[in-house]
Amino acid sequence: MDGTVEEWEVRLAHGLAEFSRQHPDLLCDVRPLGFRWSVVCSGSPASVDRLARSVPWDPSMVWLDRRSETGARFAYSPHPSEIGLLRRVASLGGFILPPLVGRAGHLRVRFLSAARSSEGLAGREGEARLIARRRLTAAGLRRELDRIAEGPPPLTPRQTEVLLEAVRGGYYEVPRRSTVEEIARRLHLGRSTTEEHLRSAESHVVRSAASLIARAREPSVGEVDPTVHVARYSSELALYVDLVLRGETVTSLRLLRREPRGVGHEHPHLARILAHLRTGREDLRDIPVDPAVGPFEREVLEELRRIPAGETRTYTEIAHRIGRPQAVRAVGNACAHNPIPVLIPCHRVVPAHGGIGNYSAAGGPETKHRLLEREGAHLTDRPEQRRSGSRPRRKGGDPR
């Protein structure tokens, strides 16, 4: 095969480059999976902790999964500027070689080019810099193909042995043809040890397969509706309302201090939301929403939409209403990670011990207080001002 491999470092204003600027201590391994990208971030435990605690940095983030003390994975829908970059590579006759690598505000892109020499991305993309260009040999092509695959789940030899024995013994068939005790006996291990290895192996395998499952759920190319992104300023909140829609369904809503660039400003749903923020009287429950959350979180968020404006519920009440009275803290976490605030009114959920609790959107408790005040909710006190230098609390309200 006659061609070259080119590696470029590109600095984009949005997407993963912006994310890596916000998290400069993390290294991001990016692999395309259908209409989304699978991103694996690695770094120090402190860096991964900050990522896990942070507010979702972009409405395109689908889920975040803590893989280990030093790594996390999330599914991500690429920004239009990133799609434009990939299209530019394709227009040059290039073939992207995963992984793409994001770090400290830059995205490194490697692609196979059939041309002997070309301008590549020079002068085409903002701040693009050629890192390397080399001729491709047959052995080099094999190495490049090996790098495309993400590889097997990170299992230890013992975890692999236990998992394979469970599969061979029919442990995963319905009905099961084997038990943990029988697997332990065949491997000459203790029951508790076998169970521990089996659970660890299952966890690794399921997490590794999650990206493929997300890809399988994606619609075909012909069924993908275009995404509409609109934003306008709310003087009542002193924040911008940033709305993302697919068709007529809202997939994300953010409250931002700064105006997002390159978005529209008119949509009937956005106009109704702003009217509600002015008067507190607009009924928004008929606006369709599709939050990218798990089954439990969706159950909680559906219950929140039933709370009328001007009323509040406690986290304990929500847990009882969904039939899970012991899941009060999990209800709090679901509220904290609500991707569509205001339309899904997590601001109407307050702690049982008094006060209004925290709030994950910009402005924190003060924004929550303004929302409740506009809707005419009975408030006994104003949110406490956070002391300077104090440790920030977890997103969302206090679930107690």
C-alpha positions in Angstrom: 0.0 0.0 0.0 1.3 3.4 -0.9 0.5 6.2 1.5 1.4 8.1 4.7 0.3 8.4 8.3 -0.1 12.0 9.4 -0.5 13.2 13.0 -1.8 16.7 13.7 -2.4 18.7 16.9 -5.5 20.8 16.6 -6.8 23.4 19.0 -10.6 23.8 18.7 -12.8 26.2 20.6 -15.4 23.6 21.7 -15.9 20.0 22.5 -13.2 17.8 23.8 -10.5 20.4 23.4 -12.5 22.7 25.7 -13.1 19.9 28.1 -9.4 19.1 28.3 -8.7 22.7 29.0 -11.1 22.4 32.0 -9.4 19.2 33.1 -5.7 19.7 32.1 -4.5 16.8 34.3 -6.5 14.2 32.4 -5.5 12.3 29.3 -8.5 11.5 27.0 -8.5 8.5 24.7 -11.3 9.0 22.1 -12.8 6.3 19.9 -15.7 6.8 17.5 -18.7 4.5 18.2 -21.5 5.1 15.8 -23.0 8.5 16.3 -21.2 9.0 19.6 -17.7 8.8 20.8 -16.4 6.7 23.7 -13.9 8.7 25.8 -11.7 7.2 28.4 -10.0 9.7 30.8 -7.0 8.7 32.9 -5.1 10.7 35.5 -4.4 11.0 39.2 -7.1 9.9 41.6 -7.7 13.6 42.6 -8.2 14.5 38.9 -10.7 11.7 38.3 -12.5 12.7 41.6 -12.9 16.3 40.3 -14.3 14.9 37.0 -16.8 12.6 38.8 -18.0 15.5 41.0 -18.3 18.1 38.2 -21.4 19.3 36.6 -21.8 17.7 33.1 -19.7 19.9 31.0 -21.7 19.6 27.8 -25.3 18.7 26.9 -23.9 16.0 24.6 -22.4 14.0 27.5 -24.6 10.9 27.8 -23.2 9.2 30.9 -20.2 9.1 33.1 -18.8 5.9 34.5 -16.0 5.7 37.1 -13.9 2.8 36.0 -11.2 2.9 38.6 -9.4 5.2 41.0 -7.4 6.7 38.1 -9.9 6.4 35.1 -13.4 7.2 34.0 -15.4 6.8 30.8 -18.2 8.7 29.2 -20.2 8.7 26.0 -20.2 11.9 24.1 -21.9 13.3 20.9 -19.2 15.2 19.0 -19.5 19.0 18.7 -20.2 20.4 15.1 -16.6 21.8 15.0 -15.2 18.3 15.6 -17.5 16.8 13.0 -16.2 19.5 10.6 -12.7 18.5 11.4 -13.4 14.8 10.6 -15.1 15.8 7.4 -12.1 17.9 6.4 -9.9 14.8 6.9 -12.3 12.8 4.7 -12.2 15.5 2.0 -8.4 15.0 1.9 -8.9 11.3 1.3 -7.8 10.5 4.9 -8.9 7.7 7.1 -9.0 8.4 10.9 -6.8 6.1 13.0 -8.2 5.8 16.5 -7.6 6.7 19.2 -7.8 10.5 19.0 -6.1 12.0 22.1 -7.2 15.1 24.0 -5.0 16.9 26.5 -4.6 20.4 27.8 -6.8 22.1 25.2 -5.6 20.2 22.1 -6.9 17.2 20.1 -4.4 15.0 18.4 -5.6 13.4 15.2 -3.9 10.7 13.3 -5.1 9.7 9.8 -4.0 7.5 6.9 -3.6 9.4 3.7 -3.4 7.8 0.3 -1.5 10.8 -1.1 2.3 10.8 -1.1 2.3 14.4 0.3 -0.4 16.9 1.0 -1.1 20.1 2.9 -3.0 18.1 5.4 -4.8 20.4 7.8 -2.4 23.3 7.5 -4.2 26.5 6.9 -7.6 24.6 7.0 -8.3 24.2 10.7 -7.7 26.7 13.5 -4.2 26.4 15.0 -3.5 23.0 13.4 0.1 21.9 13.6 1.8 18.9 11.9 3.4 16.6 14.5 4.6 13.8 12.3 4.3 12.5 8.7 5.7 9.1 7.7 5.4 6.5 5.0 3.3 3.5 5.8 4.7 0.0 5.5 2.8 -3.3 5.7 4.0 -3.9 9.2 3.0 -0.4 10.2 -0.5 -1.0 8.8 -0.9 -4.0 11.0 0.1 -2.0 14.0 -2.4 0.7 13.2 -5.2 -1.8 12.8 -4.3 -3.3 16.2 -4.6 0.1 17.8 -8.1 0.6 16.5 -9.6 -2.0 18.8 -10.2 -1.0 22.4 -9.0 -4.4 23.7 -10.5 -6.8 26.2 -11.8 -5.8 29.6 -9.0 -5.5 32.2 -9.5 -8.8 34.0 -7.0 -10.5 36.2 -6.0 -14.2 35.4 -8.1 -15.4 38.3 -11.2 -13.3 37.3 -10.9 -14.6 33.8 -10.7 -18.2 35.0 -13.8 -17.8 37.3 -15.8 -16.1 34.6 -15.0 -18.6 31.9 -15.9 -21.5 34.3 -19.2 -19.8 35.1 -20.0 -19.6 31.3 -19.0 -23.2 30.7 -21.0 -24.4 33.6 -24.2 -22.7 32.5 -24.3 -20.1 35.3 -25.6 -17.5 32.9 -28.3 -19.6 31.2 -32.0 -19.3 32.1 -32.7 -21.3 34.2 -29.1 -21.6 35.6 -27.4 -24.9 35.4 -24.7 -24.1 37.9 -24.2 -22.3 41.2 -21.4 -20.3 42.7 -20.7 -23.2 45.1 -20.3 -25.6 42.2 -18.0 -23.2 40.4 -15.9 -22.8 43.5 -15.7 -26.5 44.0 -14.5 -27.1 40.4 -11.8 -24.4 40.8 -10.8 -25.5 44.4 -11.6 -22.0 45.7 -13.6 -20.7 48.6 -17.2 -19.7 47.9 -16.8 -16.1 49.0 -13.5 -15.7 47.0 -15.2 -17.1 43.9 -18.2 -14.8 44.3 -15.9 -11.8 44.7 -13.9 -12.7 41.5 -17.1 -13.3 39.6 -18.7 -10.0 40.6 -15.5 -8.1 39.7 -15.3 -9.8 36.3 -18.9 -9.1 35.6 -18.5 -5.4 36.5 -15.5 -5.0 34.1 -17.3 -6.8 31.3 -20.5 -4.9 31.6 -18.7 -1.5 31.8 -16.6 -2.4 28.7 -19.8 -3.4 26.8 -21.7 -0.2 27.8 -20.3 1.8 24.8 -21.4 -0.9 22.4 -24.9 -1.0 24.0 -25.1 2.8 23.6 -24.2 2.4 20.0 -26.8 -0.3 19.4 -29.5 2.1 20.8 -28.5 4.8 18.3 -31.0 5.3 15.4 -29.8 4.7 11.8 -28.5 7.6 9.8 -31.8 8.2 8.1 -33.6 8.4 11.4 -31.5 11.0 13.1 -33.3 14.3 13.7 -31.2 17.4 13.5 -30.3 19.0 16.8 -31.5 22.6 17.5 -29.5 24.6 20.0 -31.1 27.9 21.2 -30.4 30.3 24.1 -31.7 33.5 25.6 -31.1 35.7 28.6 -33.5 35.6 31.6 -33.3 38.8 33.6 -35.3 37.2 36.4 -32.5 34.7 37.0 -29.6 36.8 35.6 -28.6 33.7 33.6 -28.9 32.5 30.1 -31.3 29.6 29.4 -29.5 27.2 27.0 -31.8 24.7 25.4 -30.9 21.7 23.2 -33.7 19.9 21.2 -34.0 17.0 18.9 -37.1 17.6 16.9 -39.6 19.0 19.4 -38.1 17.1 22.3 -35.9 18.8 24.8 -32.7 16.7 25.6 -30.8 19.3 27.7 -31.3 22.6 29.5 -28.5 24.5 31.1 -28.5 27.8 33.1 -25.3 29.7 32.2 -23.6 32.8 33.3 -22.1 33.5 29.8 -23.9 33.5 26.5 -23.1 30.4 24.4 -21.8 31.2 21.0 -23.1 30.1 17.6 -26.7 29.2 18.8 -30.2 30.4 17.8 -32.4 32.5 19.9 -36.0 31.7 18.9 -38.1 28.6 19.6 -41.6 28.2 21.0 -40.4 26.0 23.9 -37.8 28.6 24.9 -40.3 31.4 24.8 -42.6 29.5 27.1 -39.8 28.8 29.6 -38.8 32.4 29.7 -42.5 33.4 30.2 -42.6 31.0 33.2 -39.5 32.5 34.7 -41.2 35.9 34.4 -44.6 35.0 35.9 -44.2 31.6 37.5 -47.6 30.6 36.0 -46.8 28.8 32.7 -47.5 25.1 32.8 -44.5 23.4 31.1 -45.5 19.8 31.7 -46.7 19.2 28.1 -43.2 20.1 26.6 -41.7 16.7 25.7 -38.4 15.8 27.4 -36.0 13.0 26.9 -33.3 13.0 29.6 -30.3 10.6 29.0 -30.5 8.9 32.3 -30.9 5.4 33.7 -34.3 3.7 34.6 -34.2 4.7 38.3 -33.3 8.3 37.6 -36.0 8.5 34.9 -38.6 7.2 37.4 -37.5 10.0 39.9 -37.5 12.7 37.2 -41.0 11.6 36.0 -42.3 12.0 39.5 -40.7 15.5 39.7 -42.7 16.6 36.7 -45.9 15.9 38.6 -45.1 18.5 41.3 -47.3 21.6 40.5 -45.7 25.0 40.4 -45.9 26.7 43.8 -45.5 23.4 45.7 -42.6 21.6 47.1 -41.8 18.0 48.1 -39.0 16.5 50.2 -36.6 13.9 49.0 -38.1 11.5 51.5 -41.6 12.1 50.0 -40.3 11.5 46.4 -38.7 8.2 47.6 -42.0 7.1 49.1 -44.0 8.2 46.0 -41.9 6.0 43.7 -42.2 3.0 46.1 -38.6 3.1 47.2 -38.6 4.6 50.8 -35.0 3.6 51.5 -33.6 5.3 48.4 -33.7 8.9 49.7 -30.0 9.6 49.0 -30.4 8.0 45.5 -33.3 10.4 44.9 -31.0 13.3 45.9 -28.4 12.1 43.4 -30.9 11.8 40.6 -32.0 15.4 41.3 -28.4 16.5 41.4 -27.7 15.1 37.9 -31.0 16.2 36.3 -30.0 17.2 32.7 -33.2 19.3 32.1 -33.8 21.6 35.1 -36.8 23.9 35.1 -38.7 21.7 32.8 -38.0 18.8 35.2 -38.4 20.9 38.3 -35.8 19.5 40.7 -35.9 23.0 42.3 -39.2 22.0 43.9 -37.5 19.3 46.0 -36.2 20.4 49.4 -34.7 18.8 52.5 -37.0 17.5 55.2 -35.0 19.3 57.9 -35.8 22.7 56.5 -34.2 25.2 54.1 -34.2 24.8 50.3 -30.9 22.8 50.0 -28.4 23.1 47.2 -28.9 23.4 43.5 -26.7 22.1 40.7 -27.3 24.8 38.1 -25.4 28.1 37.9 -26.2 30.3 40.9 -26.7 27.4 43.2 -29.2 27.9 46.1 -29.9 31.6 45.1 -31.1 30.4 41.7 -33.3 27.8 43.3 -34.7 30.4 45.7 -35.6 32.7 42.8 -37.3 29.9 40.9 -39.4 28.9 43.9 -40.2 32.6 44.7 -41.4 33.3 41.2 -43.7 30.2 41.4 -45.2 31.4 44.7 -43.8 28.6 46.9 -43.9 29.2 50.6 -40.3 29.8 51.7 -39.3 30.0 55.4 -35.8 31.2 54.9 -33.3 32.4 52.2 -30.5 30.1 51.1 -27.4 30.4 53.2 -24.4 32.1 51.6 -21.5 29.8 51.2 -18.5 30.9 53.3 -15.4 31.9 51.3 -12.9 29.0 51.3 -15.4 26.4 52.5 -15.6 23.0 50.8 -18.2 23.0 48.1 -21.1 20.7 48.7 -22.2 17.9 46.3 -24.5 19.0 43.4 -28.2 19.0 44.0 -30.1 19.3 47.2 -29.3 17.7 50.5 -31.2 14.4 50.3 -31.7 14.0 54.0 
